[in-house]
Amino acid sequence: MSRSSAVTVAIGFGLLIGCSSSTAAAASISDVHSYAQIDHVATSHLHLAVTIDFATSQVHGSARYDLVRHSAATEIYLDTRELTISKAEIAIQGDWQETSYSLAEAHPALGQKLTVQIGDSADQVRIHYASAPTASGLQWLTPEQTAGKQQPFMFSQSQAIHARSWIPIQDTPALRLTYSAEVTTREGLLVVMSADNPLGDERPGRYQFNMPQAIPPYLIAIAAGDLAIKAINPQVAIFAEHYIVDAAAWEFADTPRMIEVTEQMYGPYLWDRYDLLVLPPSFPFGGMENPRLSFITPTVISGDRSLINLIAHELAHSWSGNLVTNATWRDLWINEGFTSYVENRIMEELFGTERAQMELSLGYQDLLADLERLPVGDQVMHVELGDRDPDDAFSQIPYVKGQLFLVYLEQQFGRENFDKFLRQYFADFAFNSIDTARLKAYLQTELIAKYPSQVTVSKVEEWLYQPGLPADAPRPTSNAFVKVEQQTQRWLKGGQLQTARWTTHEWLHFINNLPLDISAVNMARLDREFNLTATQNSEIAHAWLKLAIIKKYEPARDRLRSYLLTIGRNKLVSPLYRELARTPDNLAWARHVYQQARAGYHPLTQSVAEGLLYPSGTTPQGD
């Protein structure tokens, strides 16, 4: 068959298992972060009929679900957070009638359980609701906070459990459902979703969407703004504000090649289109892998394509995460460890071993920093979260420790055998959600038993359930970084740096590994020779500004202020606030800057920053 025919067949098969076997398998999985009991009643399809109301900063309308019953239960439980529920209805073969519902007391992390009476024969339920202006999964930007200054902007961030803040939903990744939507907003704005999106020039204010593949709720995404569209090829397009759409299309031009090489390694891309939405700088993450439409930070548009491993990461999620999903947030490493591994393989295929090794080594350095910072319990891949917010699970542990586990398996079993295993893994679990126990059993059957004496079950369990790194864990290094370190030593003795061919990765390694006792004279010399304070590469600027805080390098203070005021990516701003919070004077200064920056930050970034700047008993409003 042609590639398109193979994809069509695979999608059909995926839809079947996504809507049936995945939900059935979830019956044995307990998710402490959701009130839904999908082993009793599950939702297989969502239809949203909502209005994006910029005047009130609310999404309001209705969410209608098709029901799948696994028991004789007469009520369904959904997750909500700060939602106003106005009415609940049930339908029996299309005959709608109002029904009773109740909202439980709010949990600080989990929100409120919504209980709806569905009787013993209803096949659909519909909830009429409105989100709060403070919804944790939505950010509303005024026209003044956008580049164009003429139109407002709104976007969602549903991972991990923020979908419940703008949709009443069974908000567990153990569930997979299809969805459709009718969305209304003001004319002139383009609405896009993690679904089939309009590619024309019309901006009528009313849009319809369909997502035929079954996805977990955290991948339901929406955005609305003054967006332009620029195609890279027939499968890939860029959605972005007008000022950056051309630069983004140039920066991400290798995306089609990334799709091709990933398909060659791990099987067909099963999501039809792969488009990219470049969001305003307030977006709290590097990217979000919403199917068909990855959300991307503008901070990776560096002008030299040096940061596009982030695009490889979000694309890799089309196999690891979107196709095969962690069933609970304790299992986040199943999403992010596999994705980080596939990302690095994509970069190696396209740009060579040296670049891939540099990126792997930088990730390893970040992991070591987190291992020093995190409590022992949070260094475990299959982490015990209790009822803490699952956002706490997002560290370098699921990403890089999970990635190194797979690098370890590749080394032990050989790349050819491990690639064969991964390709089969993505096929066997396509459109399913699995937990660590199920994956461990699969590893035992498909790798350990087939290639005995290579890896023991106890070694796998050490990786999964013990803190830190095993003694025989891979410890990535880079020959390019060895050369950087040699240059560093010469430069510290008064020599010159030869940086003409340095990439972003080499600059990051250089700055991050400068001795903390570097003199003020050498800080000024570096800045004078390489203009680091003024660099427009957001990653290099972050590393330099963090060092400037530590070394009290005051010439960088104005740039630090503007950086914190204009960038909302949590990875880039929170470490700077953490460093500033170490001394009373810097803490006072950081709080002052934060008060000006706060309105432009996403609620997730606000939460992290306030945890660093305002110890228990104080509030941002108290300054």
C-alpha positions as CSV (number, residue, x, y, z in Angstrom):
1,M,0.0,0.0,0.0
2,S,1.0,3.6,-0.4
3,R,1.9,5.6,2.8
4,S,-1.5,7.4,2.7
5,S,-3.4,4.1,2.4
6,A,-1.4,2.6,5.3
7,V,-2.2,5.7,7.4
8,T,-5.9,5.4,6.6
9,V,-6.0,1.8,7.7
10,A,-4.0,2.4,10.8
11,I,-6.3,5.3,11.8
12,G,-9.4,3.2,11.5
13,F,-7.9,0.5,13.7
14,G,-6.7,3.2,16.2
15,L,-10.2,4.6,16.5
16,L,-11.6,1.2,17.3
17,I,-9.1,0.4,20.0
18,G,-9.0,4.0,21.3
19,C,-12.7,4.0,22.0
20,S,-13.1,0.5,23.3
21,S,-10.1,-1.5,24.6
22,S,-8.4,1.6,26.1
23,T,-11.4,2.5,28.2
24,A,-11.9,-1.1,29.2
25,A,-8.2,-1.5,30.2
26,A,-8.5,1.7,32.3
27,A,-10.9,-0.1,34.6
28,S,-7.9,-1.5,36.5
29,I,-6.1,1.8,36.7
30,S,-6.6,4.2,39.7
31,D,-6.0,7.9,39.0
32,V,-5.9,9.8,42.3
33,H,-6.0,13.1,40.3
34,S,-9.5,12.6,38.9
35,Y,-12.9,12.1,40.4
36,A,-14.1,10.3,37.3
37,Q,-14.8,6.6,37.7
38,I,-14.5,5.5,34.1
39,D,-14.6,1.8,35.1
40,H,-18.3,2.5,35.8
41,V,-19.4,5.2,33.3
42,A,-17.0,6.6,30.7
43,T,-17.4,9.3,28.0
44,S,-16.5,8.3,24.5
45,H,-17.2,11.5,22.5
46,L,-17.4,15.2,23.5
47,H,-19.3,17.8,21.6
48,L,-18.5,21.4,22.7
49,A,-20.8,24.3,21.8
50,V,-19.1,27.3,23.3
51,T,-18.5,31.0,23.0
52,I,-15.1,32.6,23.6
53,D,-16.2,35.8,25.4
54,F,-13.3,38.3,25.6
55,A,-15.5,40.9,27.4
56,T,-15.8,38.6,30.4
57,S,-12.7,36.4,29.9
58,Q,-14.9,33.4,29.9
59,V,-15.7,30.3,27.8
60,H,-19.3,29.5,28.2
61,G,-21.8,27.1,26.6
62,S,-22.3,23.3,26.8
63,A,-20.4,20.1,26.8
64,R,-22.3,17.0,25.5
65,Y,-21.0,13.5,26.0
66,D,-21.8,10.1,24.6
67,L,-21.9,7.6,27.5
68,V,-20.3,4.1,27.8
69,R,-21.6,2.1,30.7
70,H,-19.4,-0.5,32.4
71,S,-21.7,-1.1,35.4
72,A,-25.2,-0.4,36.7
73,A,-24.2,3.0,38.0
74,T,-26.9,5.7,37.8
75,E,-24.6,8.7,38.1
76,I,-21.5,10.0,36.4
77,Y,-18.7,11.9,38.0
78,L,-16.8,14.7,36.2
79,D,-13.9,17.0,37.2
80,T,-14.4,20.7,37.4
81,R,-12.4,23.7,38.7
82,E,-14.0,27.0,39.3
83,L,-16.7,26.3,36.8
84,T,-20.2,27.7,37.2
85,I,-22.8,25.0,36.3
86,S,-26.2,26.3,35.2
87,K,-27.9,23.1,34.1
88,A,-27.5,19.4,33.4
89,E,-29.5,17.3,31.0
90,I,-29.6,13.7,29.9
91,A,-30.9,12.1,26.7
92,I,-32.4,8.7,25.9
93,Q,-32.3,8.1,22.2
94,G,-32.3,11.9,21.5
95,D,-35.0,12.8,24.0
96,W,-33.5,15.5,26.3
97,Q,-34.7,16.2,29.8
98,E,-33.2,18.1,32.7
99,T,-31.6,16.2,35.5
100,S,-30.2,16.9,39.0
101,Y,-26.5,17.4,39.8
102,S,-24.3,18.5,42.7
103,L,-20.9,20.0,43.2
104,A,-18.7,18.8,46.1
105,E,-16.4,21.0,48.2
106,A,-13.4,22.2,46.3
107,H,-10.0,20.5,46.7
108,P,-7.1,22.9,46.4
109,A,-5.4,20.9,43.6
110,L,-8.2,18.7,42.2
111,G,-11.1,21.2,42.0
112,Q,-14.7,20.0,42.5
113,K,-16.4,16.7,41.8
114,L,-19.5,17.2,39.7
115,T,-22.0,14.4,40.2
116,V,-24.8,14.1,37.6
117,Q,-27.8,11.7,37.8
118,I,-28.1,9.7,34.6
119,G,-30.5,7.0,35.6
120,D,-30.1,3.5,34.1
121,S,-30.8,4.2,30.4
122,A,-29.5,7.6,29.4
123,D,-27.0,7.4,26.5
124,Q,-25.9,11.1,26.6
125,V,-25.4,13.9,29.1
126,R,-25.1,17.6,28.5
127,I,-23.6,20.2,31.0
128,H,-24.3,23.9,30.6
129,Y,-21.5,25.9,32.2
130,A,-19.2,28.9,32.2
131,S,-15.5,29.1,33.1
132,A,-14.1,31.6,35.5
133,P,-11.9,34.5,34.4
134,T,-9.2,33.0,36.6
135,A,-9.4,29.5,34.9
136,S,-6.0,27.9,35.4
137,G,-6.1,26.4,31.9
138,L,-6.8,29.6,30.0
139,Q,-4.8,32.8,29.4
140,W,-6.5,35.9,28.2
141,L,-4.4,38.7,26.7
142,T,-5.5,42.2,26.0
143,P,-4.7,43.7,22.6
144,E,-1.9,45.7,24.3
145,Q,-0.3,42.4,25.4
146,T,0.0,41.1,21.8
147,A,2.4,42.1,19.1
148,G,-0.3,43.6,16.8
149,K,-1.9,45.7,19.6
150,Q,-5.3,45.5,17.8
151,Q,-6.9,42.3,18.8
152,P,-7.0,40.2,22.0
153,F,-5.6,36.7,22.3
154,M,-6.7,33.6,24.2
155,F,-5.1,30.1,24.5
156,S,-5.5,27.0,26.6
157,Q,-3.0,24.8,28.4
158,S,-4.9,21.7,29.6
159,Q,-2.0,19.5,30.7
160,A,-1.9,18.2,33.3
161,I,-5.3,18.6,34.9
162,H,-6.3,22.0,33.7
163,A,-8.9,20.9,31.1
164,R,-11.4,20.8,34.0
165,S,-11.0,24.6,34.4
166,W,-12.6,25.3,31.1
167,I,-14.6,22.1,30.4
168,P,-16.5,19.9,32.8
169,I,-14.8,16.6,31.9
170,Q,-13.5,13.2,33.1
171,D,-10.0,14.7,33.3
172,T,-7.9,11.6,33.5
173,P,-5.3,10.5,30.8
174,A,-6.7,7.0,31.3
175,L,-9.7,8.1,29.3
176,R,-9.6,8.5,25.5
177,L,-12.4,10.3,23.6
178,T,-13.0,11.9,20.3
179,Y,-14.5,15.4,20.1
180,S,-16.2,17.9,17.9
181,A,-16.8,21.6,18.5
182,E,-18.8,24.6,17.5
183,V,-17.0,27.8,18.7
184,T,-18.2,31.4,18.4
185,T,-16.2,34.5,19.1
186,R,-15.9,38.0,17.7
187,E,-15.4,38.5,14.0
188,G,-11.9,39.0,12.7
189,L,-10.3,36.5,15.0
190,L,-9.2,33.0,14.0
191,V,-10.1,30.1,16.3
192,V,-8.0,27.0,16.2
193,M,-8.1,23.7,18.1
194,S,-6.3,20.4,18.4
195,A,-8.4,19.2,15.5
196,D,-8.9,19.9,11.8
197,N,-8.3,23.6,11.4
198,P,-9.4,26.2,8.8
199,L,-6.6,27.1,6.4
200,G,-8.4,29.9,4.6
201,D,-8.5,33.7,5.0
202,E,-12.0,34.0,6.3
203,R,-12.5,35.1,9.9
204,P,-16.3,34.8,10.3
205,G,-16.4,34.4,14.1
206,R,-18.0,30.9,13.9
207,Y,-16.0,27.7,13.5
208,Q,-16.6,24.0,13.5
209,F,-14.0,21.4,14.4
210,N,-13.7,17.6,14.4
211,M,-11.1,15.4,16.1
212,P,-11.8,11.8,14.9
213,Q,-8.9,10.1,16.7
214,A,-9.4,9.3,20.4
215,I,-7.2,11.4,22.7
216,P,-6.9,12.0,26.4
217,P,-8.6,15.1,27.8
218,Y,-5.4,17.0,28.4
219,L,-4.8,17.2,24.7
220,I,-8.0,19.2,24.0
221,A,-6.7,22.6,23.1
222,I,-8.1,25.9,21.8
223,A,-6.7,29.4,20.9
224,A,-8.2,32.5,19.3
225,G,-6.4,35.6,18.0
226,D,-5.3,37.7,15.1
227,L,-3.4,34.8,13.4
228,A,-1.8,34.5,10.0
229,I,-1.1,31.2,8.3
230,K,1.9,30.2,6.2
231,A,2.3,26.8,4.7
232,I,5.7,25.0,4.8
233,N,4.4,22.1,2.7
234,P,1.0,20.5,2.0
235,Q,1.0,18.7,5.5
236,V,2.6,21.4,7.7
237,A,1.6,25.1,8.2
238,I,2.5,27.8,10.7
239,F,-0.2,29.7,12.6
240,A,1.2,32.8,14.3
241,E,0.8,36.6,14.8
242,H,1.7,38.4,11.6
243,Y,5.0,39.8,12.9
244,I,6.6,36.4,13.4
245,V,4.9,34.0,10.9
246,D,7.6,34.3,8.2
247,A,10.4,33.9,10.7
248,A,8.7,30.9,12.3
249,A,8.2,29.3,8.9
250,W,11.9,29.7,8.1
251,E,13.0,28.5,11.6
252,F,10.8,25.3,11.4
253,A,11.4,24.5,7.7
254,D,12.9,21.1,8.7
255,T,9.6,19.9,10.2
256,P,8.5,17.8,7.2
257,R,11.9,16.1,7.1
258,M,11.5,15.3,10.8
259,I,8.1,13.6,10.1
260,E,9.7,11.5,7.3
261,V,12.6,10.2,9.4
262,T,10.4,9.5,12.4
263,E,8.1,7.5,10.2
264,Q,11.0,5.5,8.9
265,M,12.1,4.7,12.4
266,Y,8.9,4.2,14.3
267,G,6.0,3.8,11.9
268,P,3.4,6.0,10.2
269,Y,2.3,9.4,11.4
270,L,-1.4,8.8,12.3
271,W,-2.7,12.3,12.8
272,D,-3.1,13.6,9.2
273,R,-1.7,17.2,9.5
274,Y,1.0,18.5,11.7
275,D,0.7,22.2,12.1
276,L,2.4,24.6,14.6
277,L,0.9,27.5,16.5
278,V,3.4,30.1,17.7
279,L,1.9,31.6,20.8
280,P,2.7,35.0,22.5
281,P,5.8,35.0,24.8
282,S,3.6,34.4,27.8
283,F,3.1,30.8,26.9
284,P,4.4,28.9,30.0
285,F,6.1,26.0,28.2
286,G,8.5,25.4,25.4
287,G,5.8,23.5,23.5
288,M,2.7,21.5,24.0
289,E,2.0,18.5,21.8
290,N,-1.6,19.1,21.1
291,P,-2.4,16.7,18.2
292,R,-2.5,18.2,14.7
293,L,-1.5,21.6,16.2
294,S,1.5,21.8,18.5
295,F,1.6,25.0,20.6
296,I,5.1,26.5,20.5
297,T,6.9,29.3,22.4
298,P,8.4,32.1,20.3
299,T,11.5,31.9,22.4
300,V,12.9,29.1,20.2
301,I,12.9,31.3,17.1
302,S,16.6,32.1,17.3
303,G,17.2,32.9,13.7
304,D,19.7,30.1,13.3
305,R,17.5,27.0,13.8
306,S,19.7,26.0,16.8
307,L,16.7,25.4,19.1
308,I,14.5,23.3,16.9
309,N,15.1,20.2,18.9
310,L,12.0,21.5,20.7
311,I,10.0,20.9,17.5
312,A,11.5,17.4,17.3
313,H,10.3,16.9,20.8
314,E,6.7,18.0,20.2
315,L,6.6,16.0,17.0
316,A,7.9,12.9,18.8
317,H,4.9,13.1,21.1
318,S,2.8,12.2,18.1
319,W,4.1,8.7,18.8
320,S,5.0,8.7,22.5
321,G,2.3,10.6,24.5
322,N,-0.4,11.3,22.0
323,L,-0.5,7.8,20.4
324,V,0.6,5.8,23.5
325,T,-0.3,7.8,26.7
326,N,0.6,7.7,30.3
327,A,-2.5,6.4,32.1
328,T,-1.8,8.5,35.3
329,W,0.5,11.4,36.1
330,R,2.6,9.0,38.2
331,D,3.5,7.5,34.8
332,L,4.6,10.8,33.2
333,W,7.9,9.3,32.3
334,I,6.1,7.0,29.7
335,N,5.2,10.2,27.8
336,E,8.3,12.3,28.4
337,G,11.1,9.8,28.6
338,F,10.1,8.0,25.4
339,T,9.6,11.4,23.7
340,S,13.0,12.8,24.8
341,Y,14.6,9.6,23.5
342,V,12.8,9.8,20.1
343,E,13.5,13.6,19.9
344,N,17.2,12.9,20.2
345,R,17.1,10.1,17.6
346,I,15.3,12.5,15.2
347,M,18.1,15.1,15.7
348,E,20.8,12.5,15.2
349,E,19.2,11.4,11.9
350,L,18.9,14.9,10.6
351,F,21.9,16.7,12.0
352,G,24.4,14.1,13.0
353,T,25.7,12.4,16.1
354,E,27.7,15.4,17.4
355,R,24.7,17.6,17.7
356,A,22.6,14.9,19.3
357,Q,25.3,14.1,21.8
358,M,25.6,17.8,22.8
359,E,21.8,18.0,23.4
360,L,21.9,14.7,25.3
361,S,24.8,16.0,27.4
362,L,23.0,19.3,28.2
363,G,19.9,17.4,29.3
364,Y,22.1,15.2,31.5
365,Q,23.6,18.3,33.2
366,D,20.0,19.6,33.8
367,L,19.1,16.3,35.3
368,L,22.1,16.4,37.7
369,A,21.0,19.8,38.9
370,D,17.5,18.5,39.6
371,L,18.8,15.5,41.4
372,E,20.6,17.9,43.7
373,R,17.5,20.1,44.2
374,L,14.7,17.5,44.4
375,P,13.7,15.5,47.5
376,V,14.4,11.8,47.3
377,G,10.8,10.8,46.7
378,D,10.6,13.1,43.6
379,Q,13.7,11.5,42.0
380,V,11.7,8.3,41.3
381,M,10.4,7.8,37.7
382,H,7.2,6.2,38.9
383,V,6.7,9.0,41.3
384,E,4.3,8.9,44.3
385,L,2.4,12.2,44.1
386,G,-0.5,11.5,46.4
387,D,-3.1,14.3,45.8
388,R,-0.5,16.9,45.1
389,D,-1.0,18.8,41.9
390,P,0.5,16.7,39.1
391,D,2.3,19.7,37.8
392,D,4.8,18.8,40.5
393,A,5.8,15.8,38.5
394,F,7.3,17.9,35.7
395,S,11.0,17.9,36.3
396,Q,14.0,16.5,34.5
397,I,13.2,13.1,36.2
398,P,10.5,11.9,33.7
399,Y,12.2,13.7,30.8
400,V,15.9,12.9,31.1
401,K,16.1,10.1,33.6
402,G,13.3,8.4,31.5
403,Q,15.3,9.1,28.4
404,L,18.5,7.7,29.9
405,F,16.7,4.5,30.9
406,L,15.8,4.0,27.2
407,V,19.4,4.9,26.2
408,Y,20.5,2.2,28.7
409,L,18.2,-0.4,27.1
410,E,19.4,0.5,23.6
411,Q,23.0,0.0,24.8
412,Q,22.2,-3.3,26.4
413,F,20.0,-4.8,23.6
414,G,21.6,-3.1,20.6
415,R,20.0,-0.3,18.6
416,E,18.6,-2.6,15.9
417,N,16.8,-4.7,18.4
418,F,15.6,-1.7,20.5
419,D,14.3,0.1,17.4
420,K,12.3,-3.0,16.4
421,F,10.9,-3.1,20.0
422,L,9.9,0.6,19.9
423,R,8.2,0.3,16.5
424,Q,6.2,-2.7,17.8
425,Y,5.4,-0.9,21.1
426,F,3.9,2.1,19.3
427,A,1.9,-0.3,17.1
428,D,0.7,-2.5,19.9
429,F,-0.5,0.3,22.2
430,A,-1.6,2.8,19.6
431,F,-4.5,5.0,20.9
432,N,-4.2,3.4,24.3
433,S,-3.3,4.7,27.8
434,I,-0.9,2.5,29.8
435,D,0.7,2.6,33.2
436,T,4.1,1.6,34.5
437,A,3.1,-1.8,35.5
438,R,1.7,-2.7,32.1
439,L,4.8,-1.3,30.4
440,K,7.1,-3.2,32.7
441,A,5.2,-6.4,31.8
442,Y,5.6,-5.6,28.1
443,L,9.3,-5.0,28.5
444,Q,9.7,-8.4,30.2
445,T,7.8,-10.1,27.4
446,E,9.2,-8.3,24.3
447,L,12.8,-7.5,25.4
448,I,14.0,-9.3,28.5
449,A,12.5,-12.7,27.6
450,K,13.6,-12.5,23.9
451,Y,17.2,-11.5,24.7
452,P,17.9,-13.2,28.1
453,S,21.0,-12.3,30.2
454,Q,21.1,-8.7,28.8
455,V,19.0,-6.9,31.5
456,T,17.4,-8.2,34.6
457,V,13.9,-7.4,35.9
458,S,15.5,-6.1,39.1
459,K,17.6,-3.6,37.1
460,V,14.4,-2.4,35.3
461,E,12.8,-2.0,38.8
462,E,15.8,0.0,40.0
463,W,15.3,2.5,37.2
464,L,11.6,2.7,37.8
465,Y,11.2,2.7,41.5
466,Q,14.5,4.0,43.1
467,P,15.7,7.6,43.4
468,G,18.8,8.9,41.7
469,L,20.6,7.1,38.9
470,P,21.8,3.5,38.8
471,A,25.6,3.1,39.1
472,D,25.7,1.8,35.5
473,A,23.5,4.5,34.0
474,P,24.7,6.3,30.8
475,R,26.5,9.5,31.6
476,P,26.5,11.4,28.3
477,T,29.5,13.4,27.2
478,S,30.3,15.4,24.1
479,N,33.6,15.8,22.3
480,A,32.5,19.2,21.3
481,F,32.1,20.2,24.9
482,V,35.5,18.8,25.8
483,K,36.9,21.3,23.3
484,V,34.8,24.1,24.9
485,E,36.2,23.2,28.3
486,Q,39.7,23.4,26.9
487,Q,39.0,26.8,25.5
488,T,37.5,27.9,28.8
489,Q,40.7,27.1,30.7
490,R,42.8,29.1,28.1
491,W,40.4,32.0,28.3
492,L,40.5,32.2,32.1
493,K,44.2,32.5,31.8
494,G,43.9,35.4,29.5
495,G,43.7,33.7,26.1
496,Q,41.0,34.2,23.4
497,L,37.9,32.2,22.7
498,Q,37.4,30.9,19.2
499,T,33.6,31.0,19.0
500,A,33.0,31.6,15.3
501,R,31.6,28.1,14.8
502,W,30.0,27.7,18.2
503,T,26.3,26.7,18.3
504,T,23.8,27.6,21.0
505,H,24.7,24.3,22.7
506,E,28.4,25.1,23.0
507,W,27.6,28.6,24.4
508,L,25.2,27.1,27.0
509,H,27.8,24.5,28.1
510,F,30.4,27.3,28.3
511,I,28.3,29.7,30.4
512,N,26.8,27.0,32.6
513,N,30.2,25.6,33.5
514,L,32.1,28.8,34.1
515,P,33.6,28.7,37.7
516,L,31.3,30.4,40.2
517,D,34.4,32.3,41.4
518,I,34.8,34.0,38.0
519,S,36.0,37.5,38.6
520,A,34.0,40.7,37.9
521,V,36.8,41.7,35.5
522,N,36.3,38.5,33.5
523,M,32.5,38.9,33.5
524,A,32.9,42.3,32.0
525,R,35.5,41.0,29.6
526,L,33.1,38.3,28.4
527,D,30.3,40.8,28.0
528,R,32.5,43.3,26.1
529,E,33.8,40.6,23.7
530,F,30.6,38.8,23.0
531,N,27.8,41.2,24.0
532,L,26.1,38.5,26.0
533,T,23.8,40.8,27.9
534,A,22.2,42.0,24.7
535,T,22.0,38.5,23.0
536,Q,18.6,37.9,21.4
537,N,18.9,34.1,21.8
538,S,16.6,33.5,24.8
539,E,18.4,30.3,26.0
540,I,21.8,32.0,26.0
541,A,20.4,35.1,27.6
542,H,18.8,32.9,30.3
543,A,22.1,31.2,31.2
544,W,24.0,34.5,31.2
545,L,21.5,36.4,33.3
546,K,21.4,33.5,35.8
547,L,25.2,33.8,36.1
548,A,24.9,37.6,36.4
549,I,22.6,37.3,39.4
550,I,25.0,34.9,41.1
551,K,28.0,37.2,40.4
552,K,26.1,40.4,41.1
553,Y,27.0,41.7,37.6
554,E,25.0,44.9,37.7
555,P,25.4,45.9,34.0
556,A,23.1,43.0,33.2
557,R,20.4,44.2,35.6
558,D,18.3,46.3,33.1
559,R,18.3,43.4,30.6
560,L,17.3,41.0,33.4
561,R,14.4,43.3,34.1
562,S,13.2,43.5,30.5
563,Y,13.7,39.7,30.1
564,L,11.4,39.0,33.1
565,L,8.9,41.5,31.8
566,T,8.7,40.1,28.3
567,I,9.1,36.3,28.6
568,G,6.6,34.0,30.4
569,R,8.1,30.6,29.6
570,N,8.4,29.0,33.0
571,K,11.7,27.2,32.2
572,L,13.4,30.5,31.5
573,V,12.0,32.8,34.2
574,S,11.4,30.6,37.2
575,P,15.1,29.7,37.7
576,L,15.9,33.4,37.6
577,Y,13.4,34.2,40.3
578,R,14.7,31.2,42.3
579,E,18.2,32.7,42.2
580,L,17.0,36.2,43.0
581,A,15.1,34.9,46.0
582,R,18.3,33.8,47.7
583,T,19.2,37.3,49.0
584,P,16.9,39.9,50.7
585,D,17.9,42.8,48.3
586,N,17.4,40.7,45.2
587,L,14.1,39.3,46.6
588,A,12.7,42.8,47.1
589,W,13.8,43.8,43.6
590,A,12.4,40.6,42.1
591,R,9.0,41.1,43.8
592,H,8.8,44.6,42.4
593,V,9.5,43.3,38.8
594,Y,7.1,40.5,39.3
595,Q,4.3,42.8,40.2
596,Q,4.7,44.5,36.8
597,A,5.2,41.2,34.9
598,R,2.4,39.2,36.6
599,A,-0.5,40.2,34.4
600,G,1.5,39.0,31.3
601,Y,2.3,35.6,32.9
602,H,0.2,32.5,32.4
603,P,-1.4,31.2,35.7
604,L,1.0,28.3,35.8
605,T,4.0,30.6,35.6
606,Q,2.4,32.8,38.2
607,S,1.9,29.9,40.6
608,V,5.6,28.8,40.3
609,A,7.0,32.3,40.6
610,E,4.8,33.2,43.6
611,G,5.9,30.0,45.3
612,L,9.5,31.2,45.0
613,L,9.0,34.9,45.8
614,Y,6.3,34.8,48.5
615,P,6.9,32.3,51.4
616,S,4.0,31.0,53.3
617,G,2.1,33.8,55.0
618,T,2.8,36.5,52.4
619,T,1.0,37.3,49.2
620,P,1.9,39.2,46.0
621,Q,-0.7,41.8,46.9
622,G,1.2,42.4,50.2
623,D,4.1,44.2,48.5
